Structures are given as C-alpha cells and as structure tokens.
Amino acid sequence: MSTLTLIVLLLLAVVMAMLAAGTAYAVHRHPAWSQPLTAAFGAVTLMATLLGVVLAR
C-alpha cells in the first residue's frame, strides 16, 4: 500500500470514531432520543454504507 492510501484510511478511521463519539455524546445528553451505543453503532453503520456505495462506483 502506498503512504497516501494509509493516510486516507487513518483519516477515515478517525472521522468514524469522532462520528460515533459525537453521536453517543449527543444521545447521552438527550436520553429521550435513543440509547447511546445504539445510536453510535447506527452512525458508524450509515457511514460505512455510504463509503461502500461511493467506493463501488
């Protein structure tokens, strides 16, 4: 793998972790929305699905 590919993968992992943490925090602050872990996993799943669609083109 090239260095650019590794940097992009690392950046993607960081963004997905931030998305999961941000979603879990927002749901933790507003408990009526959902359970924090369920929302975090849902956000990561949505991001992975969108990434899969983009890479499949």
C-alpha positions in Angstrom: 0.0 0.0 0.0 1.1 3.5 -0.7 1.6 6.1 2.0 -1.3 8.1 0.7 -3.7 5.1 1.0 -2.6 4.5 4.6 -3.1 8.2 5.5 -6.6 8.2 3.9 -7.5 5.0 5.8 -6.3 6.5 9.1 -8.2 9.7 8.5 -11.3 7.7 7.7 -10.9 5.7 10.9 -10.5 9.0 12.9 -13.6 10.5 11.3 -15.7 7.4 12.0 -14.5 7.4 15.7 -15.4 11.1 16.0 -18.8 10.5 14.4 -19.6 7.6 16.8 -18.4 9.6 19.9 -20.3 12.7 18.9 -23.5 10.7 18.3 -23.1 8.9 21.6 -22.5 12.1 23.4 -25.5 13.9 21.9 -27.7 11.0 22.7 -26.3 10.8 26.3 -27.2 14.5 26.8 -30.7 13.9 25.4 -31.7 10.4 26.7 -35.2 10.6 25.1 -33.6 10.2 21.7 -32.3 6.7 22.0 -29.6 4.5 23.7 -26.1 6.0 23.2 -24.4 2.8 21.9 -27.2 2.0 19.5 -27.1 5.5 18.0 -23.3 5.4 17.8 -23.3 2.0 16.0 -26.1 3.3 13.8 -24.0 6.3 12.8 -20.9 4.2 12.0 -23.0 1.7 10.0 -24.5 4.6 8.0 -21.0 6.0 7.3 -19.7 2.6 6.3 -22.7 2.0 4.0 -22.2 5.4 2.3 -18.5 4.7 1.9 -19.2 1.3 0.4 -21.6 2.9 -2.1 -19.0 5.5 -3.1 -16.2 3.0 -3.5 -18.3 0.6 -5.5 -18.7 3.2 -8.3 
